[in-house]
């Protein structure tokens, strides 16, 4: 009788913004049969309960501005565990292809003879709807600019200034440590009164938010005790929430 050959496979799965019920049906099915889950700190731990009892659970989280698992170590685990056990999952908060390293991990896997597949997740900016803030509106916003608040070198993205000149909603990821810089940029451009919102822990029971104006972003965070993980939304669409 021929022995079963282990087939190394990696699924990079988006865990969504927080609520475990927001993952896709495809992700649900893969989680039920995986041998290993490499999960980060933004993936809801309830999703781990979907895995088989013998599934190996390995935390490889990266707390913002704190301790983290080096990307090189994550790559090592992807290679080691997939060849050892077959199908493994890299479970990442939000969508792994939006300010995540899901693509890097898939390329690494394929370069090392591992089949790699992507299952998208709902990204945190889409959770704005849970605060009654649409990202687009036919009379207020013609599009969406999604920018990072902190580049690899720690500076604020120059794309923010470009985004501000458009008739679009601006969504800033990883911007909580740059709120003063963001506010100053809007003030300098004469746009400090633009409606703005901060949403923390979107879709979870502990969700918190604040609405105001771009110039007051730092004060909004302090007054409402908001910190990461959170997104910043700036644009006239936030005014709909204020009016509501």
C-alpha positions, -999 to 999 in steps of 0.1 A, spaced: 0 0 0 14 33 -11 20 59 17 3 92 14 27 120 3 26 153 21 16 181 -3 28 215 11 2 241 7 -3 276 21 -35 295 24 -32 332 32 -65 341 47 -80 375 57 -97 372 91 -116 404 86 -119 435 109 -128 416 140 -162 399 141 -155 362 133 -188 359 114 -174 382 87 -150 357 72 -158 342 39 -174 308 35 -142 296 16 -120 307 45 -144 289 69 -140 256 50 -102 258 48 -99 265 85 -119 233 92 -93 212 76 -59 229 81 -31 212 100 -14 244 112 -25 280 117 0 309 119 -21 337 133 -15 374 142 -28 395 170 -56 412 149 -72 379 139 -101 370 162 -91 340 183 -126 326 180 -117 316 145 -91 292 159 -120 271 173 -129 262 137 -98 242 132 -95 204 139 -86 194 174 -51 182 163 -44 215 145 -12 232 156 -18 269 166 12 292 164 11 329 173 32 351 151 17 385 160 31 419 155 18 444 181 19 479 168 50 498 182 57 468 204 70 432 203 67 413 171 76 381 154 103 389 127 91 383 91 120 360 85 108 337 113 73 336 98 89 326 65 108 299 83 76 285 99 57 286 66 84 264 50 90 241 80 53 235 88 40 231 52 66 204 44 60 187 77 22 187 78 9 197 44 -19 223 44 -13 253 66 -30 287 71 -16 321 76 -44 340 93 -41 377 92 -64 405 104 -84 425 78 -73 417 42 -37 404 38 -31 423 6 -40 457 21 -11 470 42 -3 434 51 25 411 40 3 384 25 17 388 -9 53 385 3 45 353 21 28 338 -9 58 346 -31 82 331 -5 61 300 -4 60 295 -42 97 302 -45 102 273 -20 80 248 -38 49 254 -18 15 259 -34 0 292 -22 -35 305 -24 -52 337 -13 -86 341 4 -94 378 9 -109 393 40 -131 424 47 -106 452 53 -110 474 83 -120 505 63 -151 487 52 -162 486 88 -170 523 86 -205 512 77 -209 500 113 -206 536 123 -230 547 95 -202 563 75 -202 554 38 -169 555 21 -184 570 -11 -215 590 -17 -227 602 -51 -230 638 -40 -200 640 -16 -172 616 -26 -161 604 -60 -136 578 -47 -114 565 -19 -77 572 -12 -63 546 11 -29 556 26 -6 544 53 0 567 82 35 554 88 59 544 60 87 519 66 111 548 76 85 560 101 75 592 82 40 602 71 32 592 36 35 620 10 4 605 -7 -17 622 20 -12 656 5 -22 643 -29 -53 626 -15 -63 658 2 -66 676 -32 -91 651 -45 -129 649 -41 -125 616 -24 -127 601 11 -93 596 27 -87 565 48 -55 563 69 -43 530 82 -17 528 110 -20 565 117 -27 567 154 9 578 162 8 604 135 -25 621 144 -7 654 151 12 653 118 -21 645 100 -39 674 117 -11 698 110 -11 688 73 -48 695 70 -45 728 89 -15 739 67 -36 733 36 -65 753 50 -86 721 53 -86 717 91 -124 718 93 -128 687 71 -150 661 89 -130 633 104 -136 601 123 -115 576 143 -128 540 146 -112 515 170 -119 478 173 -145 480 144 -172 453 144 -164 441 179 -185 446 211 -157 469 223 -159 491 192 -153 528 200 -153 559 178 -152 597 177 -162 622 151 -150 658 146 -127 676 123 -93 669 109 -76 696 130 -89 681 162 -79 645 155 -53 643 184 -79 658 209 -106 633 197 -82 604 204 -73 617 239 -109 626 249 -123 593 238 -93 572 249 -88 559 213 -56 540 203 -46 513 179 -59 493 162 -79 520 146 -85 537 113 -89 574 105 -115 585 80 -114 621 67 -139 635 42 -174 650 37 -189 615 41 -181 617 78 -204 647 80 -233 624 74 -225 607 107 -223 640 124 -256 652 111 -272 618 119 
